[in-house]
Amino acid sequence: MGNRATMRADLRRDLRDEDPTNYVWTDAVLNRHIQHALDDLQAIVPRIARLTTTVPANPQRIDLTADVPPTFAWIEAVEYPLDRYPQRFVPFREEAGPKAYLLTDCLPAVGDEIGVWYAARYTVDDASSDLPLVYEPSVLTGALAYACLDQAVDVVARLTPAGRGPADYRALAEPARGQFLSQLEQLRFRAAPPMWRPSWAAERASR
C-alpha cells in the first residue's frame, strides 16, 4: 500500500510542480484535492467490513451506535444467522444512530449474535493508507482535475482579460475530470449489487 505522501509526490509530477522552493500548490492544498477525489471514489467503492453485535431486548431495532468505527459510512446488509452457507440476510431500513430497523416478522432471537455488513471510508494519511493500490490512479486523476480547477479560480483575478492562464488550466482539467468520471463509472459497473440483495426476497430458512 502507498500513502498520501507518495500520492502527493505523484500528483506533483503530474502537475509539473516539483520545485520545492517555488511550489504552486502547498502540501495542504494538494492534500485537500486528494481527499476530494477520495471522497468521490469511496462513495462508489467503499471498503466493506462486517461487525457482530448481540441482538438486544427489542430485536426489531438494532442500535449500532457503540459498535461502528469512526470510518463507518452506511449499512450494507444485516446477516442472520451468522456464517451459514448460503448466507442469510434480513431486509432492513437504516435509521440515524446508526440503527438497523429489521423489516421482517421473523426476528432474530434476543441474545443471539447478528452480523452487520457496512461501508467504511478509507483512511489515508502521510504515514499509511488502506486504499487498494488499484484505486490510486483514479484518485490521482480526480485530484489533478480538482487542483487545476482550483488554480484557475485562484489566478483569474490576477490576469488581464487577454490572459490564457485560466483557459489553459481548464483545458487541462476538463479531460482529467472526464477521465475521472469515466473511471468512476467503470468502478460502479464492477461494484455489482452484493449477492445478499436478491436473498432479501427469499424466505429465510428455519434455524
Backbone torsions as a table, in degrees:
resi	resn	phi	psi	omega
1	MET	NA	146.1	174.8
2	GLY	-88.3	-158.9	173.8
3	ASN	-152.7	178.0	-176.1
4	ARG	-66.2	-32.5	179.7
5	ALA	-63.5	-44.2	179.1
6	THR	-70.4	-35.8	176.8
7	MET	-64.9	-40.8	179.6
8	ARG	-64.4	-39.7	177.5
9	ALA	-63.9	-41.3	176.7
10	ASP	-63.5	-40.0	179.2
11	LEU	-64.7	-39.4	177.2
12	ARG	-62.4	-38.2	177.4
13	ARG	-64.3	-41.5	178.4
14	ASP	-64.7	-33.2	-179.0
15	LEU	-88.1	-2.9	-174.8
16	ARG	55.7	43.3	-177.0
17	ASP	-123.1	64.7	-171.1
18	GLU	-111.8	7.8	178.6
19	ASP	-91.6	104.8	-175.5
20	PRO	-65.0	-15.4	178.3
21	THR	-87.3	-7.9	-176.3
22	ASN	-151.3	51.0	179.6
23	TYR	-63.7	138.4	171.4
24	VAL	-77.9	-41.7	-179.8
25	TRP	-112.9	129.8	175.3
26	THR	-72.3	164.3	176.7
27	ASP	-58.7	-41.1	-177.9
28	ALA	-62.5	-39.9	179.7
29	VAL	-67.7	-44.8	179.0
30	LEU	-65.2	-36.0	175.3
31	ASN	-59.2	-40.6	-179.9
32	ARG	-64.5	-41.0	-179.7
33	HIS	-69.8	-37.7	175.2
34	ILE	-61.1	-42.2	-179.8
35	GLN	-65.9	-39.1	176.9
36	HIS	-58.1	-47.6	-179.6
37	ALA	-65.9	-38.4	178.3
38	LEU	-63.4	-40.6	178.6
39	ASP	-61.9	-41.6	178.0
40	ASP	-61.0	-44.6	-176.6
41	LEU	-68.2	-45.1	-174.0
42	GLN	-75.1	-10.5	171.7
43	ALA	-70.2	-20.5	-178.4
44	ILE	-107.7	-42.7	-179.6
45	VAL	-126.6	72.1	177.9
46	PRO	-74.4	172.0	171.0
47	ARG	-77.3	135.2	-179.2
48	ILE	-107.3	130.7	-179.0
49	ALA	-140.6	167.6	177.8
50	ARG	-127.5	138.5	170.3
51	LEU	-119.5	156.4	175.7
52	THR	-117.5	144.7	179.1
53	THR	-145.4	164.0	-178.9
54	THR	-89.0	134.9	179.0
55	VAL	-64.0	125.1	-175.9
56	PRO	-79.7	-178.2	-178.9
57	ALA	-61.5	-32.7	172.8
58	ASN	-102.9	92.4	-173.6
59	PRO	-72.3	-7.5	179.2
60	GLN	-70.7	-33.8	-176.3
61	ARG	-122.2	114.8	-178.6
62	ILE	-97.7	110.6	-179.4
63	ASP	-86.3	120.1	-176.5
64	LEU	-107.1	10.4	-174.1
65	THR	-52.2	-42.4	-176.0
66	ALA	-87.2	-3.9	-172.4
67	ASP	-105.6	-31.2	-172.2
68	VAL	-77.7	146.1	178.0
69	PRO	-79.5	168.9	178.9
70	PRO	-60.2	-23.0	-178.7
71	THR	-85.3	0.6	-178.5
72	PHE	-56.6	137.1	177.8
73	ALA	-116.7	-52.9	177.8
74	TRP	-163.2	164.3	178.8
75	ILE	-83.8	134.4	176.3
76	GLU	-97.7	-42.4	-176.1
77	ALA	-163.8	157.8	175.9
78	VAL	-118.8	120.6	-175.4
79	GLU	-104.0	127.9	176.5
80	TYR	-165.2	133.0	-8.4
81	PRO	-66.0	164.1	-176.1
82	LEU	-75.1	144.1	166.0
83	ASP	56.5	36.7	172.6
84	ARG	-85.6	161.0	173.3
85	TYR	-130.0	118.5	-3.0
86	PRO	-69.2	160.3	-178.1
87	GLN	-62.6	152.2	179.4
88	ARG	-116.8	132.4	-177.8
89	PHE	-130.3	149.3	-176.5
90	VAL	-111.2	132.1	176.5
91	PRO	-65.1	146.2	-175.4
92	PHE	-150.9	164.6	169.9
93	ARG	-122.0	128.1	179.8
94	GLU	-81.1	134.6	177.7
95	GLU	-122.4	163.9	-180.0
96	ALA	-60.0	146.4	178.9
97	GLY	147.2	-62.9	3.0
98	PRO	-84.4	154.4	174.5
99	LYS	-133.8	151.6	174.5
100	ALA	-113.1	115.8	177.0
101	TYR	-93.9	116.1	-173.0
102	LEU	-79.0	125.7	-176.5
103	LEU	-97.1	63.3	-178.5
104	THR	-154.5	152.1	174.3
105	ASP	-96.1	3.2	177.4
106	CYS	-109.6	77.4	-170.6
107	LEU	-80.3	152.1	176.2
108	PRO	-66.2	157.3	-178.2
109	ALA	-76.5	137.4	177.3
110	VAL	-57.6	132.8	179.7
111	GLY	93.3	-14.9	176.5
112	ASP	-72.7	163.6	173.7
113	GLU	-88.6	138.1	177.7
114	ILE	-128.4	143.7	-178.7
115	GLY	-104.2	138.0	177.3
116	VAL	-121.1	113.9	174.6
117	TRP	-86.7	134.3	-174.8
118	TYR	-141.6	156.8	173.9
119	ALA	-88.6	137.5	-179.7
120	ALA	-127.5	146.3	176.4
121	ARG	-75.4	149.1	175.8
122	TYR	-75.2	149.1	176.3
123	THR	-107.8	112.6	-176.9
124	VAL	-129.0	119.1	174.2
125	ASP	-140.4	-174.4	-174.9
126	ASP	-68.9	-18.4	-177.4
127	ALA	-96.8	-31.9	-173.9
128	SER	-156.7	170.7	179.2
129	SER	-159.0	139.8	171.5
130	ASP	-107.2	13.3	175.1
131	LEU	-73.4	123.7	177.0
132	PRO	-56.4	139.7	-177.1
133	LEU	-58.6	-28.3	-178.1
134	VAL	-64.3	-22.3	-178.9
135	TYR	-91.7	-13.7	-175.8
136	GLU	-59.6	-42.3	178.5
137	PRO	-58.5	-37.0	178.8
138	SER	-66.5	-41.9	178.4
139	VAL	-63.7	-41.5	179.7
140	LEU	-65.8	-38.7	177.7
141	THR	-62.8	-44.7	177.9
142	GLY	-64.5	-41.2	179.4
143	ALA	-64.6	-36.7	176.5
144	LEU	-60.7	-44.6	179.7
145	ALA	-62.9	-46.0	179.9
146	TYR	-62.3	-41.1	-178.9
147	ALA	-64.7	-42.7	-178.7
148	CYS	-68.5	-41.4	177.3
149	LEU	-64.6	-39.0	177.7
150	ASP	-62.8	-42.1	-179.8
151	GLN	-66.5	-36.9	177.6
152	ALA	-60.4	-43.0	178.0
153	VAL	-64.3	-39.1	-176.3
154	ASP	-67.4	-36.6	-173.4
155	VAL	-95.7	-12.5	-172.6
156	VAL	-60.1	-35.4	-178.3
157	ALA	-76.2	-13.5	-176.9
158	ARG	-103.1	3.6	-178.6
159	LEU	-111.1	154.2	175.2
160	THR	-71.2	161.5	179.2
161	PRO	-55.4	-27.2	-178.7
162	ALA	-85.5	-5.3	-177.3
163	GLY	-62.7	141.4	-178.1
164	ARG	-100.1	-0.2	-175.3
165	GLY	-53.9	-57.8	-179.0
166	PRO	-58.9	-41.6	-179.7
167	ALA	-63.6	-38.6	179.6
168	ASP	-66.6	-42.7	177.9
169	TYR	-63.5	-42.4	-179.9
170	ARG	-65.9	-36.4	178.1
171	ALA	-62.4	-33.9	176.8
172	LEU	-77.4	-39.0	-173.4
173	ALA	-72.3	-39.6	-173.9
174	GLU	-62.8	-45.6	175.3
175	PRO	-61.6	-38.6	179.0
176	ALA	-64.6	-41.9	178.6
177	ARG	-64.2	-42.0	177.8
178	GLY	-62.1	-40.4	178.6
179	GLN	-65.0	-41.1	179.1
180	PHE	-61.7	-45.8	179.3
181	LEU	-64.2	-36.6	177.2
182	SER	-64.1	-41.4	178.3
183	GLN	-64.1	-39.4	178.0
184	LEU	-63.8	-38.3	177.8
185	GLU	-64.6	-38.5	176.6
186	GLN	-63.3	-41.4	179.0
187	LEU	-66.3	-36.6	178.0
188	ARG	-62.6	-40.3	179.7
189	PHE	-65.4	-40.9	-178.2
190	ARG	-70.2	-31.2	-179.1
191	ALA	-82.2	68.8	-178.2
192	ALA	-62.8	157.2	178.1
193	PRO	-54.7	135.3	-178.7
194	PRO	-57.6	153.5	-177.3
195	MET	-60.0	-25.2	-175.0
196	TRP	-73.4	-19.9	-174.8
197	ARG	-63.9	-45.8	175.5
198	PRO	-61.5	-27.3	-176.5
199	SER	-69.1	-18.3	-179.5
200	TRP	-61.6	-31.9	-177.5
201	ALA	-80.1	-13.5	-178.4
202	ALA	-86.2	149.4	178.2
203	GLU	-71.2	132.4	-178.7
204	ARG	-73.6	132.1	-179.5
205	ALA	-66.9	151.5	178.3
206	SER	-68.0	152.7	-177.8
207	ARG	-72.3	NA	NA
